Structures are given as C-alpha cells and as structure tokens.
Amino acid sequence: MTASVSAAFTRLSADSAVERMKRALAVEAPVAIEINGLGYAVLMASPIDLIDLAYGFLLTERLIEWAGEIVDVEPHETEAGYILRITAARPVSDRLAQRVRHRTSDASCGLCGIENLEQALRPLPVLANRWTGSDAAIFAALDRLKDGQPLNRETGAVHAAALCSDDGMILDVREDVGRHNAFDKLIGAMLRAGQGWGDGFALLTSRCSYELVEKAVLSGCPMLATISAPTDLAVRRAAEAGLALRVLARPDFCLATTP
C-alpha cells in the first residue's frame, strides 16, 4: 500500500520564470467496506492503516460496541482500489440486517443512502467522562503535532487526528486525505490496542463538523479540539452529549464553545 506518489509539475512565477520540478502527491483511492460478504460503503481514503479504519468506522457507524465483535479484517488491493473484507460476530450481523444499505460516501459526506431525517441525526449518548483538563494542554499538543505528520510533511495534503494526553503529549496519530477517515483510523487503533481516552483529548487538523463530534462522543472522547471553525450543528450536538469543544485552535489562541 502506497500513501504517496511522485508527479512532475511546472513551477510558475510572477516574473515568467519556468522551472520543472517533482512533488509528492497524496494517494486517494476507493476503499470498499464489506461486512460478512455484504457491501456496506465505499470511502475515498489514503490506503494506509486500513485495518484501523475498519475498526473505527464500524464503531462510529454503531455496528460494533467493542473490538471483539470483529473476528477478522482482510485488506485486498485491486485494480480499482481496495476492499476491506470484515468478518464480524453475530450481533454485528443483526445490527447490519436492520440498517443495511448500499452506500457510497467520500471524505466530505457520510450520509449518502440514509433513508430519512431521523436516521441522519440519531440521539447521542451523554458522555460519562467529562473534560477537566487544562487548556494549556491544547497549545502544547499543537506545538508537537507536526512531528506526528510524516505524510503531510511529504505531500501537504492530508489531515491528522491525534490522541493527546491531559498534559498535551501526542500519544498516537493517524493521517488520511479525509478528516473523517483520519479520526476513524485513530479510534480504530485505540480500539485494537484496548486504549481509552482517559483524561486526554482528540486534536484534529480540520474544521469541526457534526460528524466528527459524533465520532468523538461514540468513542468516549471527553474533549475535541480542531484547528478550524465549527458548524452550528456540531456545537449543538456537542452540547447535547456533554462533549467539550475547543475550536479555531492556533498557537496563540483557541475558542471554547462548550464547558
């Protein structure tokens, strides 16, 4: 699996100078999700950490409740893209039977194929673990995040999702062309390792969409920090679930939108 490729470009400048150069491009490929032989979704994603993606995606789709409900994940590369063949336990099959649909989604949409408005905004659980950490940890994590983004340093075109400790240490990072996929990969990696959020938080290099809020809540994350602004729905959904938000997080300031 290759996450970047080299491509030729012509560099242009205001003084009409022309320079030939090569630059790394982030690979973006279709990744099909099959569960017990049934096609469930197609994501456009970076073809790395795909097993993590499978675990995180199924958790945030509310198809699994813990890692043991996934028996096996087999990634397969094809000419058209990648297939994640997931073997899941019986409870997953029962949930899948209730919700099955052929759905195509991409890095900007997670709702294609939803049949009605009630399915789009299902109730979220209220978080038992509330954020009690210091906001100084956010600035410490921001300062350290670039060290965990090798693919973005190479291509400048991917998002990162980081697991941060309550004092701002970066404990784990996942990257992807899609912000949703990066977060699912991080959640999946934590799920596979049996690692919880504890008193830590998630830091994402993206705007704060309601889908990211939902993924944070469903994974038990007490606080979500993003470098760009939130949508109104993200703020409302976070408040309903008791998720603390820190948005527009920059080296010099951030905004707190919920306690």
SVG drawing of the C-alpha trace seen along z (x, -y; Angstrom):
<svg xmlns="http://www.w3.org/2000/svg" viewBox="-37 -40 51 55">
<polyline fill="none" stroke="black" stroke-width="0.4" points="0.0,0.0 1.4,-3.3 0.3,-6.6 2.2,-9.0 3.4,-9.1 5.7,-11.5 4.4,-13.7 6.0,-16.2 5.0,-19.9 5.9,-23.1 6.6,-25.8 5.3,-29.3 6.3,-32.7 5.2,-36.3 8.4,-37.1 7.5,-34.4 10.3,-32.1 9.6,-28.4 11.1,-25.6 10.5,-21.8 10.1,-20.0 8.7,-16.9 6.4,-16.9 4.8,-14.1 1.1,-13.7 -1.1,-12.1 -2.8,-8.9 -6.6,-9.0 -8.3,-5.7 -11.7,-3.9 -11.8,-1.7 -14.8,0.7 -16.1,1.9 -17.6,5.5 -19.1,7.0 -19.8,10.7 -19.8,10.7 -22.2,7.7 -21.1,4.5 -21.7,1.6 -19.9,-1.5 -17.2,-2.9 -14.9,-5.5 -12.3,-7.7 -9.2,-7.3 -5.5,-7.1 -4.6,-3.4 -2.6,-3.2 -3.7,-1.9 -6.8,-0.3 -7.4,2.2 -7.5,-0.7 -10.0,-2.3 -12.2,0.8 -12.4,0.9 -13.0,-2.8 -15.6,-3.0 -17.7,-0.2 -17.6,-1.6 -18.7,-5.1 -21.3,-3.6 -22.7,-1.9 -22.2,1.5 -19.8,2.7 -19.6,1.9 -16.1,3.4 -13.1,4.8 -14.1,8.4 -17.1,8.2 -14.7,8.1 -13.3,11.5 -11.0,10.6 -10.2,7.9 -8.5,8.7 -7.4,5.8 -7.2,6.6 -5.7,4.4 -7.4,4.5 -7.0,2.6 -9.9,0.3 -8.9,-0.3 -9.0,1.6 -11.5,3.9 -11.7,4.4 -13.3,7.8 -14.6,7.8 -15.7,10.9 -17.9,9.9 -19.7,11.7 -23.4,12.5 -24.6,9.3 -23.0,7.2 -24.9,9.2 -28.1,8.5 -27.4,4.7 -26.4,4.8 -29.6,6.5 -31.6,3.7 -29.6,0.9 -28.2,2.4 -28.0,0.2 -25.6,-0.2 -24.0,-3.4 -21.3,-5.4 -19.6,-8.1 -16.5,-10.3 -14.3,-12.5 -17.0,-15.2 -20.2,-13.2 -21.2,-10.4 -24.9,-10.3 -25.4,-9.1 -28.1,-6.5 -29.7,-7.5 -33.4,-6.9 -34.9,-9.6 -34.1,-12.5 -34.4,-10.6 -31.6,-8.2 -29.3,-11.2 -29.4,-12.6 -29.9,-9.7 -29.7,-10.5 -26.2,-10.5 -25.2,-9.1 -24.3,-11.6 -20.6,-11.3 -19.8,-9.9 -16.3,-11.2 -16.2,-15.0 -13.2,-17.2 -11.4,-18.5 -8.0,-19.2 -6.1,-22.4 -6.5,-24.2 -2.7,-24.8 -2.5,-21.2 -4.1,-22.1 -1.3,-24.6 1.3,-22.1 -0.2,-19.5 -0.5,-21.9 3.3,-22.6 4.1,-18.9 1.6,-17.7 3.8,-18.3 6.2,-15.7 3.5,-13.1 2.5,-14.0 5.1,-12.5 2.6,-12.1 1.5,-15.7 5.1,-16.9 5.7,-15.0 2.5,-16.0 0.9,-18.9 -2.5,-17.4 -3.7,-15.2 -5.5,-15.6 -4.3,-14.2 -6.1,-13.0 -4.1,-12.8 -4.7,-11.2 -3.3,-13.7 -2.7,-13.2 -4.1,-15.6 -0.7,-17.5 -0.6,-17.8 1.7,-14.9 1.0,-13.3 0.4,-9.6 -0.7,-8.5 -1.6,-10.0 -3.3,-8.8 -3.3,-10.6 -5.7,-10.5 -6.9,-12.6 -10.3,-12.7 -10.7,-14.2 -13.4,-11.6 -11.2,-8.7 -8.2,-10.0 -10.4,-10.2 -11.8,-6.7 -8.3,-5.3 -7.2,-6.8 -10.3,-5.5 -9.8,-2.1 -6.1,-2.0 -7.1,-2.8 -9.9,-0.2 -7.5,2.5 -5.0,1.6 -7.6,1.5 -6.7,-2.1 -9.2,-4.6 -9.2,-8.4 -8.7,-8.7 -8.3,-12.4 -6.9,-13.1 -8.5,-14.6 -8.5,-14.5 -6.8,-17.1 -7.8,-17.3 -6.4,-19.3 -9.8,-20.2 -13.0,-22.2 -15.3,-20.8 -18.2,-19.1 -21.0,-17.4 -19.8,-14.0 -16.5,-14.5 -18.5,-15.4 -20.5,-12.2 -17.3,-10.1 -15.8,-11.7 -18.9,-11.0 -19.3,-7.5 -15.7,-6.7 -16.0,-8.2 -13.7,-11.2 -14.3,-14.0 -12.9,-16.9 -12.4,-17.6 -10.1,-20.3 -9.9,-21.3 -7.8,-23.9 -10.7,-25.4 -14.2,-26.6 -17.3,-24.5 -20.7,-24.3 -23.8,-25.2 -24.9,-21.6 -21.5,-20.5 -21.9,-22.9 -25.4,-21.8 -24.7,-18.1 -21.6,-18.5 -23.7,-20.4 -26.4,-17.7 -23.8,-15.0 -21.6,-16.9 -18.6,-17.0 -16.2,-19.9 -15.2,-21.7 -12.1,-23.8 -12.1,-25.2 -10.0,-27.6 -7.1,-26.2 -4.0,-28.1 -0.6,-28.6 -1.8,-31.9 -5.5,-31.3 -8.5,-29.0 -12.2,-29.3 -14.1,-27.2 -17.7,-26.6 -18.9,-24.3 -17.8,-23.7"/>
</svg>
